[in-house]
Amino acid sequence: MSLRGFVNRLTGRQVPDDFEGTLDDGEYVLASAEVKSGGHMVATSRGLWLPGSRRVGWHMISKATWGGGALVLIEAIEDTRAGDAVILQDQPAVRFVFVQSGKLPDVIHARVTKSIVSRHRQELPGGGGWFVQRRIPGQDGVVLQVRPDKGTDGDAVRRVAQEVAAKLSLMKPDSEQ
């Protein structure tokens, strides 16, 4: 066993030997699986490390579906802000096929679900959007994320998101403001 492997076992950071990322203090591994195209996907307390060295926070995974031996992942990026709300934009779906998935799909499902505090679908001019309150790993509190449908009026999204965020802020106990 390498020194890194020994230290990882002692500290609870059992990452695959080819893992290129660096775990944050307090971050720990929940599950990992080898990806057929190379590298490993590693689920941690803070997010999902994709093959290579990039972590996607649990709160930035819009959708993760498992089927046919593959995981299809849709990651969101922050497009803009509207007051305290974050307007998201989904990225194209990426498909990962594993050598053996183990418990990784279950961990991903549980962590993405656990990050969601509440969600509400709102119809808006030109479409609609999901208003989702989510926990951010490693931080206190929640953030309001809005994921509009394609074609939805951007001004309407920002206006309603800002209004909802302001109302939610008024509902917080004084200790959280």
C-alpha positions in Angstrom: 0.0 0.0 0.0 1.3 3.4 -0.9 1.8 6.1 1.8 -1.1 8.0 0.2 -3.3 4.9 0.5 -2.3 4.4 4.1 -3.0 8.1 5.0 -6.3 8.0 3.2 -7.4 4.9 5.1 -6.4 6.6 8.4 -8.2 9.9 7.7 -11.3 8.5 6.0 -10.3 9.9 2.6 -10.2 6.7 0.7 -9.9 8.1 -2.8 -8.9 6.0 -5.9 -5.2 6.0 -6.7 -5.7 7.9 -9.9 -7.9 10.6 -8.2 -6.5 14.0 -9.3 -8.6 16.3 -7.0 -7.8 17.6 -3.6 -10.4 17.2 -0.9 -11.3 20.2 1.3 -10.8 20.0 5.0 -13.7 18.1 6.4 -14.7 16.6 3.1 -14.9 12.8 3.0 -15.5 10.1 0.4 -19.0 8.4 0.3 -18.5 6.2 -2.8 -16.6 6.0 -6.0 -16.7 4.0 -9.2 -14.3 3.6 -12.2 -15.6 5.2 -15.4 -15.1 3.0 -18.5 -13.7 5.9 -20.5 -11.0 6.5 -17.8 -10.7 7.8 -14.3 -13.1 7.6 -11.4 -16.2 9.4 -10.3 -16.0 10.1 -6.6 -19.0 11.2 -4.4 -18.0 13.1 -1.3 -19.7 15.1 1.4 -19.3 18.2 -0.7 -20.2 17.1 -4.2 -19.5 14.8 -7.1 -16.0 14.7 -8.5 -16.0 14.0 -12.2 -13.1 12.1 -13.8 -10.2 14.5 -13.7 -10.2 17.1 -11.0 -13.5 19.0 -11.1 -16.1 18.8 -8.3 -19.8 19.7 -8.9 -21.5 20.7 -5.7 -24.6 18.7 -4.9 -26.7 21.9 -5.2 -25.5 22.3 -8.8 -26.7 19.0 -10.1 -30.0 19.6 -11.9 -30.7 16.0 -12.8 -29.0 12.6 -12.4 -30.6 9.5 -13.9 -29.4 6.0 -13.8 -30.4 3.4 -16.4 -28.9 0.9 -18.8 -25.7 0.8 -16.8 -25.0 4.5 -17.2 -25.4 7.7 -15.3 -26.7 10.7 -17.2 -25.8 13.9 -15.4 -27.1 17.4 -16.1 -25.1 20.1 -14.3 -26.3 23.7 -13.8 -24.2 26.8 -13.9 -25.0 30.1 -12.3 -26.3 32.4 -15.1 -27.2 35.5 -13.2 -28.5 36.7 -9.8 -31.8 38.4 -9.0 -31.6 39.8 -5.5 -30.7 36.8 -3.3 -31.9 34.3 -5.9 -29.6 32.5 -8.4 -30.8 32.0 -11.9 -29.4 28.7 -13.3 -28.7 27.4 -16.8 -28.6 23.7 -17.4 -25.6 22.4 -19.4 -25.9 19.6 -21.9 -26.4 16.1 -20.4 -23.2 14.0 -20.0 -23.3 10.2 -20.0 -21.0 8.1 -17.8 -20.7 4.3 -18.1 -19.0 2.5 -15.2 -17.0 -0.6 -14.9 -19.0 -1.4 -11.8 -21.2 1.3 -10.2 -21.4 -0.1 -6.7 -23.4 2.2 -4.4 -22.5 5.3 -6.3 -25.9 5.8 -8.0 -27.7 5.5 -4.7 -25.3 8.0 -3.0 -25.8 10.5 -5.8 -29.6 10.2 -5.6 -29.6 10.6 -1.9 -27.3 13.6 -1.8 -29.0 15.5 -4.6 -32.4 14.8 -3.0 -31.0 15.8 0.5 -29.8 19.2 -0.9 -33.4 20.1 -1.9 -35.4 21.9 0.9 -38.4 22.8 -1.2 -39.4 23.1 -4.9 -42.2 24.8 -6.7 -43.1 25.0 -10.4 -44.2 28.5 -11.5 -45.7 29.3 -14.9 -44.3 32.5 -16.4 -44.6 34.3 -19.7 -43.1 32.2 -22.5 -42.8 29.1 -20.3 -42.1 28.6 -16.6 -39.5 27.5 -14.2 -38.6 25.6 -11.1 -38.0 27.6 -7.9 -35.9 25.4 -5.7 -34.5 26.1 -2.2 -31.3 24.1 -1.7 -28.6 23.5 0.8 -25.1 24.2 -0.2 -22.6 21.7 1.1 -20.3 23.2 3.7 -22.4 26.3 4.2 -25.2 27.2 6.6 -28.6 28.2 5.2 -30.2 27.7 1.9 -30.2 29.4 -1.5 -33.1 30.0 -3.9 -32.3 28.7 -7.3 -34.5 29.3 -10.3 -34.2 27.0 -13.4 -36.3 28.5 -16.2 -37.5 26.6 -19.2 -36.0 27.5 -22.6 -38.0 30.4 -24.1 -39.2 31.8 -20.8 -39.1 35.6 -20.6 -35.9 36.4 -18.8 -37.1 39.7 -17.3 -40.2 37.9 -15.8 -37.9 35.2 -14.4 -35.6 37.8 -12.7 -38.5 39.9 -11.4 -40.4 36.9 -9.9 -37.2 35.4 -8.5 -36.3 38.6 -6.8 -39.8 38.9 -5.3 -39.8 35.3 -4.0 -36.3 35.7 -2.6 -37.3 38.9 -0.8 -40.4 37.2 0.7 -38.4 34.2 1.8 -35.9 36.5 3.5 -38.7 38.0 5.5 -39.7 34.6 6.7 -36.2 33.7 8.2 -35.8 33.9 11.9 -33.8 36.9 13.0 -30.8 34.7 13.9 -30.4 33.7 10.2 -30.6 37.2 8.7 
